[in-house]
């Protein structure tokens, strides 16, 4: 992720040209970790898990 951010900063400063193939390569390097995190987040925020911590009334009061 650090390399991706560094590349984007270099592009913003005009030090490098934006190349989508370079971006894709950098993004693919952390894609597996990102998808695993997102899958875990969906499970954590699922109704079954949320019931363990909040009542239905408390959930309705959450600002969303």
PQR file of N, CA, C, O and H, with PARSE charges and radii, in Angstrom:
ATOM      1  N   UNK A   1       0.828  -1.186   0.000 -0.4000 1.5000
ATOM      2  CA  UNK A   1       0.000   0.000   0.000 -0.0000 2.0000
ATOM      3  C   UNK A   1       0.878   1.258   0.000  0.5500 1.7000
ATOM      4  O   UNK A   1       0.548   2.256  -0.640 -0.5500 1.4000
ATOM      5  N   UNK A   2       1.985   1.195   0.717 -0.4000 1.5000
ATOM      6  CA  UNK A   2       2.897   2.347   0.757 -0.0000 2.0000
ATOM      7  C   UNK A   2       3.443   2.664  -0.636  0.5500 1.7000
ATOM      8  O   UNK A   2       3.553   3.830  -1.016 -0.5500 1.4000
ATOM      9  H   UNK A   2       2.253   0.384   1.238  0.4000 1.0000
ATOM     10  N   UNK A   3       3.781   1.628  -1.386 -0.4000 1.5000
ATOM     11  CA  UNK A   3       4.300   1.834  -2.741 -0.0000 2.0000
ATOM     12  C   UNK A   3       3.228   2.441  -3.641  0.5500 1.7000
ATOM     13  O   UNK A   3       3.526   3.273  -4.498 -0.5500 1.4000
ATOM     14  H   UNK A   3       3.692   0.681  -1.077  0.4000 1.0000
ATOM     15  N   UNK A   4       2.003   2.026  -3.445 -0.4000 1.5000
ATOM     16  CA  UNK A   4       0.890   2.567  -4.222 -0.0000 2.0000
ATOM     17  C   UNK A   4       0.722   4.058  -3.930  0.5500 1.7000
ATOM     18  O   UNK A   4       0.580   4.869  -4.845 -0.5500 1.4000
ATOM     19  H   UNK A   4       1.762   1.350  -2.750  0.4000 1.0000
ATOM     20  N   UNK A   5       0.740   4.403  -2.653 -0.4000 1.5000
ATOM     21  CA  UNK A   5       0.604   5.807  -2.252 -0.0000 2.0000
ATOM     22  C   UNK A   5       1.773   6.637  -2.780  0.5500 1.7000
ATOM     23  O   UNK A   5       1.577   7.758  -3.251 -0.5500 1.4000
ATOM     24  H   UNK A   5       0.855   3.744  -1.909  0.4000 1.0000
ATOM     25  N   UNK A   6       2.967   6.098  -2.705 -0.4000 1.5000
ATOM     26  CA  UNK A   6       4.144   6.805  -3.204 -0.0000 2.0000
ATOM     27  C   UNK A   6       4.039   7.051  -4.711  0.5500 1.7000
ATOM     28  O   UNK A   6       4.369   8.133  -5.198 -0.5500 1.4000
ATOM     29  H   UNK A   6       3.126   5.188  -2.323  0.4000 1.0000
ATOM     30  N   UNK A   7       3.579   6.040  -5.437 -0.4000 1.5000
ATOM     31  CA  UNK A   7       3.396   6.185  -6.882 -0.0000 2.0000
ATOM     32  C   UNK A   7       2.390   7.296  -7.185  0.5500 1.7000
ATOM     33  O   UNK A   7       2.641   8.146  -8.039 -0.5500 1.4000
ATOM     34  H   UNK A   7       3.312   5.161  -5.041  0.4000 1.0000
ATOM     35  N   UNK A   8       1.252   7.289  -6.488 -0.4000 1.5000
ATOM     36  CA  UNK A   8       0.241   8.321  -6.726 -0.0000 2.0000
ATOM     37  C   UNK A   8       0.763   9.710  -6.391  0.5500 1.7000
ATOM     38  O   UNK A   8       0.465  10.674  -7.097 -0.5500 1.4000
ATOM     39  H   UNK A   8       1.048   6.598  -5.794  0.4000 1.0000
ATOM     40  N   UNK A   9       1.539   9.818  -5.320 -0.4000 1.5000
ATOM     41  CA  UNK A   9       2.129  11.120  -4.983 -0.0000 2.0000
ATOM     42  C   UNK A   9       3.096  11.575  -6.061  0.5500 1.7000
ATOM     43  O   UNK A   9       3.118  12.755  -6.411 -0.5500 1.4000
ATOM     44  H   UNK A   9       1.780   9.035  -4.747  0.4000 1.0000
ATOM     45  N   UNK A  10       3.901  10.656  -6.597 -0.4000 1.5000
ATOM     46  CA  UNK A  10       4.816  10.995  -7.690 -0.0000 2.0000
ATOM     47  C   UNK A  10       4.041  11.483  -8.920  0.5500 1.7000
ATOM     48  O   UNK A  10       4.458  12.424  -9.595 -0.5500 1.4000
ATOM     49  H   UNK A  10       3.884   9.697  -6.313  0.4000 1.0000
ATOM     50  N   UNK A  11       2.913  10.834  -9.199 -0.4000 1.5000
ATOM     51  CA  UNK A  11       2.080  11.250 -10.330 -0.0000 2.0000
ATOM     52  C   UNK A  11       1.512  12.648 -10.073  0.5500 1.7000
ATOM     53  O   UNK A  11       1.531  13.498 -10.964 -0.5500 1.4000
ATOM     54  H   UNK A  11       2.574  10.069  -8.650  0.4000 1.0000
ATOM     55  N   UNK A  12       1.016  12.885  -8.881 -0.4000 1.5000
ATOM     56  CA  UNK A  12       0.446  14.205  -8.546 -0.0000 2.0000
ATOM     57  C   UNK A  12       1.487  15.316  -8.683  0.5500 1.7000
ATOM     58  O   UNK A  12       1.172  16.420  -9.127 -0.5500 1.4000
ATOM     59  H   UNK A  12       1.000  12.194  -8.158  0.4000 1.0000
ATOM     60  N   UNK A  13       2.721  15.017  -8.299 -0.4000 1.5000
ATOM     61  CA  UNK A  13       3.789  16.018  -8.385 -0.0000 2.0000
ATOM     62  C   UNK A  13       4.325  16.165  -9.803  0.5500 1.7000
ATOM     63  O   UNK A  13       5.136  17.053 -10.066 -0.5500 1.4000
ATOM     64  H   UNK A  13       2.977  14.120  -7.938  0.4000 1.0000
ATOM     65  N   UNK A  14       3.889  15.320 -10.709 -0.4000 1.5000
ATOM     66  CA  UNK A  14       4.351  15.386 -12.084 -0.0000 2.0000
ATOM     67  C   UNK A  14       5.679  14.689 -12.307  0.5500 1.7000
ATOM     68  O   UNK A  14       6.289  14.839 -13.366 -0.5500 1.4000
ATOM     69  H   UNK A  14       3.230  14.599 -10.495  0.4000 1.0000
ATOM     70  N   UNK A  15       6.135  13.928 -11.321 -0.4000 1.5000
ATOM     71  CA  UNK A  15       7.419  13.231 -11.443 -0.0000 2.0000
ATOM     72  C   UNK A  15       7.290  11.957 -12.275  0.5500 1.7000
ATOM     73  O   UNK A  15       8.273  11.474 -12.837 -0.5500 1.4000
ATOM     74  H   UNK A  15       5.640  13.806 -10.461  0.4000 1.0000
ATOM     75  N   UNK A  16       6.073  11.416 -12.351 -0.4000 1.5000
ATOM     76  CA  UNK A  16       5.809  10.217 -13.143 -0.0000 2.0000
ATOM     77  C   UNK A  16       4.504  10.412 -13.890  0.5500 1.7000
ATOM     78  O   UNK A  16       3.623  11.155 -13.458 -0.5500 1.4000
ATOM     79  H   UNK A  16       5.275  11.808 -11.895  0.4000 1.0000
ATOM     80  N   UNK A  17       4.400   9.727 -15.023 -0.4000 1.5000
ATOM     81  CA  UNK A  17       3.155   9.713 -15.788 -0.0000 2.0000
ATOM     82  C   UNK A  17       2.246   8.640 -15.207  0.5500 1.7000
ATOM     83  O   UNK A  17       2.714   7.589 -14.770 -0.5500 1.4000
ATOM     84  H   UNK A  17       5.115   9.123 -15.374  0.4000 1.0000
ATOM     85  N   UNK A  18       0.958   8.907 -15.205 -0.4000 1.5000
ATOM     86  CA  UNK A  18      -0.009   7.917 -14.734 -0.0000 2.0000
ATOM     87  C   UNK A  18      -0.103   6.791 -15.761  0.5500 1.7000
ATOM     88  O   UNK A  18      -0.425   7.019 -16.927 -0.5500 1.4000
ATOM     89  H   UNK A  18       0.578   9.761 -15.561  0.4000 1.0000
ATOM     90  N   UNK A  19       0.180   5.587 -15.310 -0.4000 1.5000
ATOM     91  CA  UNK A  19       0.073   4.411 -16.166 -0.0000 2.0000
ATOM     92  C   UNK A  19      -0.836   3.411 -15.461  0.5500 1.7000
ATOM     93  O   UNK A  19      -0.525   2.923 -14.375 -0.5500 1.4000
ATOM     94  H   UNK A  19       0.442   5.402 -14.362  0.4000 1.0000
ATOM     95  N   UNK A  20      -1.954   3.120 -16.096 -0.4000 1.5000
ATOM     96  CA  UNK A  20      -2.931   2.224 -15.475 -0.0000 2.0000
ATOM     97  C   UNK A  20      -2.366   0.833 -15.233  0.5500 1.7000
ATOM     98  O   UNK A  20      -2.739   0.179 -14.259 -0.5500 1.4000
ATOM     99  H   UNK A  20      -2.207   3.517 -16.978  0.4000 1.0000
ATOM    100  N   UNK A  21      -1.483   0.373 -16.089 -0.4000 1.5000
ATOM    101  CA  UNK A  21      -0.888  -0.954 -15.880 -0.0000 2.0000
ATOM    102  C   UNK A  21      -0.023  -0.974 -14.623  0.5500 1.7000
ATOM    103  O   UNK A  21       0.014  -1.978 -13.912 -0.5500 1.4000
ATOM    104  H   UNK A  21      -1.180   0.904 -16.880  0.4000 1.0000
ATOM    105  N   UNK A  22       0.669   0.125 -14.346 -0.4000 1.5000
ATOM    106  CA  UNK A  22       1.481   0.222 -13.127 -0.0000 2.0000
ATOM    107  C   UNK A  22       0.565   0.247 -11.913  0.5500 1.7000
ATOM    108  O   UNK A  22       0.822  -0.435 -10.920 -0.5500 1.4000
ATOM    109  H   UNK A  22       0.639   0.941 -14.923  0.4000 1.0000
ATOM    110  N   UNK A  23      -0.503   1.035 -11.993 -0.4000 1.5000
ATOM    111  CA  UNK A  23      -1.462   1.093 -10.877 -0.0000 2.0000
ATOM    112  C   UNK A  23      -2.051  -0.275 -10.598  0.5500 1.7000
ATOM    113  O   UNK A  23      -2.165  -0.685  -9.443 -0.5500 1.4000
ATOM    114  H   UNK A  23      -0.711   1.589 -12.799  0.4000 1.0000
ATOM    115  N   UNK A  24      -2.427  -0.984 -11.656 -0.4000 1.5000
ATOM    116  CA  UNK A  24      -3.035  -2.299 -11.486 -0.0000 2.0000
ATOM    117  C   UNK A  24      -2.060  -3.260 -10.812  0.5500 1.7000
ATOM    118  O   UNK A  24      -2.449  -4.007  -9.914 -0.5500 1.4000
ATOM    119  H   UNK A  24      -2.335  -0.651 -12.594  0.4000 1.0000
ATOM    120  N   UNK A  25      -0.820  -3.248 -11.229 -0.4000 1.5000
ATOM    121  CA  UNK A  25       0.192  -4.120 -10.625 -0.0000 2.0000
ATOM    122  C   UNK A  25       0.352  -3.820  -9.141  0.5500 1.7000
ATOM    123  O   UNK A  25       0.416  -4.737  -8.322 -0.5500 1.4000
ATOM    124  H   UNK A  25      -0.504  -2.641 -11.959  0.4000 1.0000
ATOM    125  N   UNK A  26       0.415  -2.544  -8.797 -0.4000 1.5000
ATOM    126  CA  UNK A  26       0.573  -2.162  -7.395 -0.0000 2.0000
ATOM    127  C   UNK A  26      -0.659  -2.529  -6.569  0.5500 1.7000
ATOM    128  O   UNK A  26      -0.535  -2.960  -5.423 -0.5500 1.4000
ATOM    129  H   UNK A  26       0.363  -1.799  -9.462  0.4000 1.0000
ATOM    130  N   UNK A  27      -1.834  -2.359  -7.146 -0.4000 1.5000
ATOM    131  CA  UNK A  27      -3.071  -2.693  -6.437 -0.0000 2.0000
ATOM    132  C   UNK A  27      -3.228  -4.204  -6.280  0.5500 1.7000
ATOM    133  O   UNK A  27      -3.702  -4.675  -5.247 -0.5500 1.4000
ATOM    134  H   UNK A  27      -1.934  -2.009  -8.077  0.4000 1.0000
ATOM    135  N   UNK A  28      -2.835  -4.956  -7.290 -0.4000 1.5000
ATOM    136  CA  UNK A  28      -2.943  -6.414  -7.210 -0.0000 2.0000
ATOM    137  C   UNK A  28      -2.069  -6.991  -6.099  0.5500 1.7000
ATOM    138  O   UNK A  28      -2.363  -8.063  -5.570 -0.5500 1.4000
ATOM    139  H   UNK A  28      -2.449  -4.573  -8.129  0.4000 1.0000
ATOM    140  N   UNK A  29      -1.002  -6.289  -5.748 -0.4000 1.5000
ATOM    141  CA  UNK A  29      -0.100  -6.809  -4.715 -0.0000 2.0000
ATOM    142  C   UNK A  29      -0.765  -6.881  -3.339  0.5500 1.7000
ATOM    143  O   UNK A  29      -0.366  -7.698  -2.509 -0.5500 1.4000
ATOM    144  H   UNK A  29      -0.762  -5.419  -6.178  0.4000 1.0000
ATOM    145  N   UNK A  30      -1.761  -6.051  -3.087 -0.4000 1.5000
ATOM    146  CA  UNK A  30      -2.461  -6.105  -1.792 -0.0000 2.0000
ATOM    147  C   UNK A  30      -3.944  -6.446  -1.935  0.5500 1.7000
ATOM    148  O   UNK A  30      -4.701  -6.336  -0.971 -0.5500 1.4000
ATOM    149  H   UNK A  30      -2.085  -5.387  -3.761  0.4000 1.0000
ATOM    150  N   UNK A  31      -4.351  -6.850  -3.108 -0.4000 1.5000
ATOM    151  CA  UNK A  31      -5.757  -7.169  -3.354 -0.0000 2.0000
ATOM    152  C   UNK A  31      -6.280  -8.311  -2.512  0.5500 1.7000
ATOM    153  O   UNK A  31      -7.395  -8.236  -1.995 -0.5500 1.4000
ATOM    154  H   UNK A  31      -3.736  -6.939  -3.892  0.4000 1.0000
ATOM    155  N   UNK A  32      -5.494  -9.373  -2.362 -0.4000 1.5000
ATOM    156  CA  UNK A  32      -5.948 -10.534  -1.591 -0.0000 2.0000
ATOM    157  C   UNK A  32      -6.217 -10.155  -0.132  0.5500 1.7000
ATOM    158  O   UNK A  32      -7.204 -10.593   0.459 -0.5500 1.4000
ATOM    159  H   UNK A  32      -4.588  -9.434  -2.782  0.4000 1.0000
ATOM    160  N   UNK A  33      -5.343  -9.353   0.431 -0.4000 1.5000
ATOM    161  CA  UNK A  33      -5.510  -8.915   1.824 -0.0000 2.0000
ATOM    162  C   UNK A  33      -6.755  -8.038   1.953  0.5500 1.7000
ATOM    163  O   UNK A  33      -7.505  -8.154   2.922 -0.5500 1.4000
ATOM    164  H   UNK A  33      -4.541  -8.998  -0.049  0.4000 1.0000
ATOM    165  N   UNK A  34      -6.968  -7.168   0.978 -0.4000 1.5000
ATOM    166  CA  UNK A  34      -8.140  -6.287   1.008 -0.0000 2.0000
ATOM    167  C   UNK A  34      -9.435  -7.093   0.963  0.5500 1.7000
ATOM    168  O   UNK A  34     -10.351  -6.830   1.742 -0.5500 1.4000
ATOM    169  H   UNK A  34      -6.358  -7.074   0.190  0.4000 1.0000
ATOM    170  N   UNK A  35      -9.523  -8.077   0.055 -0.4000 1.5000
ATOM    171  CA  UNK A  35     -10.741  -8.873  -0.052 -0.0000 2.0000
ATOM    172  C   UNK A  35     -10.992  -9.681   1.216  0.5500 1.7000
ATOM    173  O   UNK A  35     -12.137  -9.835   1.641 -0.5500 1.4000
ATOM    174  H   UNK A  35      -8.779  -8.291  -0.577  0.4000 1.0000
ATOM    175  N   UNK A  36      -9.936 -10.191   1.814 -0.4000 1.5000
ATOM    176  CA  UNK A  36     -10.096 -10.933   3.071 -0.0000 2.0000
ATOM    177  C   UNK A  36     -10.641 -10.010   4.156  0.5500 1.7000
ATOM    178  O   UNK A  36     -11.548 -10.383   4.900 -0.5500 1.4000
ATOM    179  H   UNK A  36      -9.006 -10.066   1.469  0.4000 1.0000
ATOM    180  N   UNK A  37     -10.083  -8.806   4.242 -0.4000 1.5000
ATOM    181  CA  UNK A  37     -10.548  -7.828   5.226 -0.0000 2.0000
ATOM    182  C   UNK A  37     -12.023  -7.484   4.998  0.5500 1.7000
ATOM    183  O   UNK A  37     -12.807  -7.452   5.947 -0.5500 1.4000
ATOM    184  H   UNK A  37      -9.346  -8.503   3.638  0.4000 1.0000
ATOM    185  N   UNK A  38     -12.399  -7.228   3.749 -0.4000 1.5000
ATOM    186  CA  UNK A  38     -13.787  -6.865   3.454 -0.0000 2.0000
ATOM    187  C   UNK A  38     -14.748  -8.007   3.775  0.5500 1.7000
ATOM    188  O   UNK A  38     -15.843  -7.772   4.287 -0.5500 1.4000
ATOM    189  H   UNK A  38     -11.762  -7.254   2.978  0.4000 1.0000
ATOM    190  N   UNK A  39     -14.344  -9.237   3.478 -0.4000 1.5000
ATOM    191  CA  UNK A  39     -15.181 -10.396   3.822 -0.0000 2.0000
ATOM    192  C   UNK A  39     -15.379 -10.500   5.333  0.5500 1.7000
ATOM    193  O   UNK A  39     -16.482 -10.782   5.801 -0.5500 1.4000
ATOM    194  H   UNK A  39     -13.455  -9.428   3.063  0.4000 1.0000
ATOM    195  N   UNK A  40     -14.312 -10.273   6.089 -0.4000 1.5000
ATOM    196  CA  UNK A  40     -14.404 -10.332   7.546 -0.0000 2.0000
ATOM    197  C   UNK A  40     -15.283  -9.201   8.079  0.5500 1.7000
ATOM    198  O   UNK A  40     -16.033  -9.386   9.037 -0.5500 1.4000
ATOM    199  H   UNK A  40     -13.416 -10.043   5.708  0.4000 1.0000
ATOM    200  N   UNK A  41     -15.183  -8.044   7.456 -0.4000 1.5000
ATOM    201  CA  UNK A  41     -15.981  -6.897   7.890 -0.0000 2.0000
ATOM    202  C   UNK A  41     -17.471  -7.162   7.686  0.5500 1.7000
ATOM    203  O   UNK A  41     -18.285  -6.823   8.545 -0.5500 1.4000
ATOM    204  H   UNK A  41     -14.574  -7.894   6.678  0.4000 1.0000
ATOM    205  N   UNK A  42     -17.825  -7.758   6.566 -0.4000 1.5000
ATOM    206  CA  UNK A  42     -19.229  -8.091   6.305 -0.0000 2.0000
ATOM    207  C   UNK A  42     -19.740  -9.042   7.384  0.5500 1.7000
ATOM    208  O   UNK A  42     -20.851  -8.876   7.888 -0.5500 1.4000
ATOM    209  H   UNK A  42     -17.163  -8.033   5.869  0.4000 1.0000
ATOM    210  N   UNK A  43     -18.937 -10.027   7.734 -0.4000 1.5000
ATOM    211  CA  UNK A  43     -19.336 -10.981   8.766 -0.0000 2.0000
ATOM    212  C   UNK A  43     -19.479 -10.281  10.129  0.5500 1.7000
ATOM    213  O   UNK A  43     -20.433 -10.530  10.866 -0.5500 1.4000
ATOM    214  H   UNK A  43     -18.034 -10.162   7.325  0.4000 1.0000
ATOM    215  N   UNK A  44     -18.527  -9.413  10.448 -0.4000 1.5000
ATOM    216  CA  UNK A  44     -18.555  -8.699  11.731 -0.0000 2.0000
ATOM    217  C   UNK A  44     -19.773  -7.793  11.839  0.5500 1.7000
ATOM    218  O   UNK A  44     -20.362  -7.671  12.913 -0.5500 1.4000
ATOM    219  H   UNK A  44     -17.752  -9.211   9.849  0.4000 1.0000
ATOM    220  N   UNK A  45     -20.151  -7.162  10.742 -0.4000 1.5000
ATOM    221  CA  UNK A  45     -21.282  -6.230  10.756 -0.0000 2.0000
ATOM    222  C   UNK A  45     -22.612  -6.910  10.465  0.5500 1.7000
ATOM    223  O   UNK A  45     -23.640  -6.240  10.361 -0.5500 1.4000
ATOM    224  H   UNK A  45     -19.672  -7.261   9.870  0.4000 1.0000
ATOM    225  N   UNK A  46     -22.603  -8.229  10.332 -0.4000 1.5000
ATOM    226  CA  UNK A  46     -23.830  -8.972  10.077 -0.0000 2.0000
ATOM    227  C   UNK A  46     -24.776  -8.956  11.270  0.5500 1.7000
ATOM    228  O   UNK A  46     -24.364  -8.749  12.411 -0.5500 1.4000
ATOM    229  H   UNK A  46     -21.768  -8.773  10.417  0.4000 1.0000
ATOM    230  N   UNK A  47     -26.033  -9.175  10.982 -0.4000 1.5000
ATOM    231  CA  UNK A  47     -27.076  -9.105  12.005 -0.0000 2.0000
ATOM    232  C   UNK A  47     -26.809 -10.058  13.167  0.5500 1.7000
ATOM    233  O   UNK A  47     -27.024  -9.690  14.322 -0.5500 1.4000
ATOM    234  H   UNK A  47     -26.368  -9.343  10.055  0.4000 1.0000
ATOM    235  N   UNK A  48     -26.347 -11.271  12.882 -0.4000 1.5000
ATOM    236  CA  UNK A  48     -26.115 -12.249  13.950 -0.0000 2.0000
ATOM    237  C   UNK A  48     -25.108 -11.731  14.967  0.5500 1.7000
ATOM    238  O   UNK A  48     -25.290 -11.896  16.173 -0.5500 1.4000
ATOM    239  H   UNK A  48     -26.173 -11.570  11.943  0.4000 1.0000
ATOM    240  N   UNK A  49     -24.064 -11.113  14.479 -0.4000 1.5000
ATOM    241  CA  UNK A  49     -23.033 -10.603  15.379 -0.0000 2.0000
ATOM    242  C   UNK A  49     -23.485  -9.323  16.090  0.5500 1.7000
ATOM    243  O   UNK A  49     -23.204  -9.134  17.273 -0.5500 1.4000
ATOM    244  H   UNK A  49     -23.917 -10.979  13.499  0.4000 1.0000
ATOM    245  N   UNK A  50     -24.176  -8.461  15.372 -0.4000 1.5000
ATOM    246  CA  UNK A  50     -24.615  -7.193  15.963 -0.0000 2.0000
ATOM    247  C   UNK A  50     -25.597  -7.423  17.113  0.5500 1.7000
ATOM    248  O   UNK A  50     -25.614  -6.654  18.074 -0.5500 1.4000
ATOM    249  H   UNK A  50     -24.404  -8.615  14.411  0.4000 1.0000
ATOM    250  N   UNK A  51     -26.412  -8.473  17.024 -0.4000 1.5000
ATOM    251  CA  UNK A  51     -27.370  -8.774  18.098 -0.0000 2.0000
ATOM    252  C   UNK A  51     -26.666  -9.071  19.419  0.5500 1.7000
ATOM    253  O   UNK A  51     -27.252  -8.907  20.489 -0.5500 1.4000
ATOM    254  H   UNK A  51     -26.398  -9.099  16.244  0.4000 1.0000
ATOM    255  N   UNK A  52     -25.434  -9.500  19.342 -0.4000 1.5000
ATOM    256  CA  UNK A  52     -24.678  -9.813  20.562 -0.0000 2.0000
ATOM    257  C   UNK A  52     -24.358  -8.551  21.359  0.5500 1.7000
ATOM    258  O   UNK A  52     -24.131  -8.622  22.567 -0.5500 1.4000
ATOM    259  H   UNK A  52     -24.959  -9.633  18.473  0.4000 1.0000
ATOM    260  N   UNK A  53     -24.340  -7.400  20.693 -0.4000 1.5000
ATOM    261  CA  UNK A  53     -23.893  -6.167  21.338 -0.0000 2.0000
ATOM    262  C   UNK A  53     -24.984  -5.115  21.505  0.5500 1.7000
ATOM    263  O   UNK A  53     -24.940  -4.320  22.444 -0.5500 1.4000
ATOM    264  H   UNK A  53     -24.525  -7.342  19.712  0.4000 1.0000
ATOM    265  N   UNK A  54     -25.963  -5.103  20.601 -0.4000 1.5000
ATOM    266  CA  UNK A  54     -26.999  -4.076  20.651 -0.0000 2.0000
ATOM    267  C   UNK A  54     -28.383  -4.684  20.469  0.5500 1.7000
ATOM    268  O   UNK A  54     -28.560  -5.683  19.772 -0.5500 1.4000
ATOM    269  H   UNK A  54     -25.999  -5.749  19.838  0.4000 1.0000
ATOM    270  N   UNK A  55     -29.352  -4.056  21.110 -0.4000 1.5000
ATOM    271  CA  UNK A  55     -30.744  -4.456  20.888 -0.0000 2.0000
ATOM    272  C   UNK A  55     -31.233  -3.829  19.585  0.5500 1.7000
ATOM    273  O   UNK A  55     -30.581  -2.947  19.028 -0.5500 1.4000
ATOM    274  H   UNK A  55     -29.208  -3.244  21.676  0.4000 1.0000
ATOM    275  N   UNK A  56     -32.370  -4.287  19.113 -0.4000 1.5000
ATOM    276  CA  UNK A  56     -32.948  -3.737  17.891 -0.0000 2.0000
ATOM    277  C   UNK A  56     -33.233  -2.247  18.063  0.5500 1.7000
ATOM    278  O   UNK A  56     -32.996  -1.457  17.149 -0.5500 1.4000
ATOM    279  H   UNK A  56     -32.900  -5.004  19.566  0.4000 1.0000
ATOM    280  N   UNK A  57     -33.736  -1.870  19.218 -0.4000 1.5000
ATOM    281  CA  UNK A  57     -34.020  -0.455  19.466 -0.0000 2.0000
ATOM    282  C   UNK A  57     -32.753   0.382  19.449  0.5500 1.7000
ATOM    283  O   UNK A  57     -32.756   1.488  18.908 -0.5500 1.4000
ATOM    284  H   UNK A  57     -33.929  -2.512  19.960  0.4000 1.0000
ATOM    285  N   UNK A  58     -31.675  -0.119  20.026 -0.4000 1.5000
ATOM    286  CA  UNK A  58     -30.388   0.615  19.997 -0.0000 2.0000
ATOM    287  C   UNK A  58     -29.889   0.764  18.563  0.5500 1.7000
ATOM    288  O   UNK A  58     -29.376   1.817  18.186 -0.5500 1.4000
ATOM    289  H   UNK A  58     -31.672  -1.018  20.465  0.4000 1.0000
ATOM    290  N   UNK A  59     -30.040  -0.283  17.770 -0.4000 1.5000
ATOM    291  CA  UNK A  59     -29.607  -0.210  16.378 -0.0000 2.0000
ATOM    292  C   UNK A  59     -30.410   0.822  15.591  0.5500 1.7000
ATOM    293  O   UNK A  59     -29.870   1.520  14.733 -0.5500 1.4000
ATOM    294  H   UNK A  59     -30.457  -1.139  18.076  0.4000 1.0000
ATOM    295  N   UNK A  60     -31.694   0.910  15.889 -0.4000 1.5000
ATOM    296  CA  UNK A  60     -32.537   1.885  15.181 -0.0000 2.0000
ATOM    297  C   UNK A  60     -32.140   3.322  15.505  0.5500 1.7000
ATOM    298  O   UNK A  60     -32.360   4.228  14.701 -0.5500 1.4000
ATOM    299  H   UNK A  60     -32.133   0.343  16.586  0.4000 1.0000
ATOM    300  N   UNK A  61     -31.554   3.528  16.687 -0.4000 1.5000
ATOM    301  CA  UNK A  61     -31.147   4.871  17.079 -0.0000 2.0000
ATOM    302  C   UNK A  61     -29.775   5.272  16.526  0.5500 1.7000
ATOM    303  O   UNK A  61     -29.387   6.436  16.623 -0.5500 1.4000
ATOM    304  H   UNK A  61     -31.375   2.792  17.340  0.4000 1.0000
ATOM    305  N   UNK A  62     -29.042   4.316  15.948 -0.4000 1.5000
ATOM    306  CA  UNK A  62     -27.729   4.653  15.386 -0.0000 2.0000
ATOM    307  C   UNK A  62     -27.908   5.591  14.185  0.5500 1.7000
ATOM    308  O   UNK A  62     -28.741   5.334  13.315 -0.5500 1.4000
ATOM    309  H   UNK A  62     -29.358   3.370  15.869  0.4000 1.0000
ATOM    310  N   UNK A  63     -27.133   6.667  14.137 -0.4000 1.5000
ATOM    311  CA  UNK A  63     -27.264   7.597  13.002 -0.0000 2.0000
ATOM    312  C   UNK A  63     -26.635   7.019  11.741  0.5500 1.7000
ATOM    313  O   UNK A  63     -25.413   6.929  11.617 -0.5500 1.4000
ATOM    314  H   UNK A  63     -26.456   6.875  14.843  0.4000 1.0000
ATOM    315  N   UNK A  64     -27.497   6.633  10.814 -0.4000 1.5000
ATOM    316  CA  UNK A  64     -27.011   6.087   9.526 -0.0000 2.0000
ATOM    317  C   UNK A  64     -27.686   6.777   8.391  0.5500 1.7000
ATOM    318  O   UNK A  64     -27.418   6.464   7.231 -0.5500 1.4000
ATOM    319  H   UNK A  64     -28.489   6.707  10.915  0.4000 1.0000
TER
END
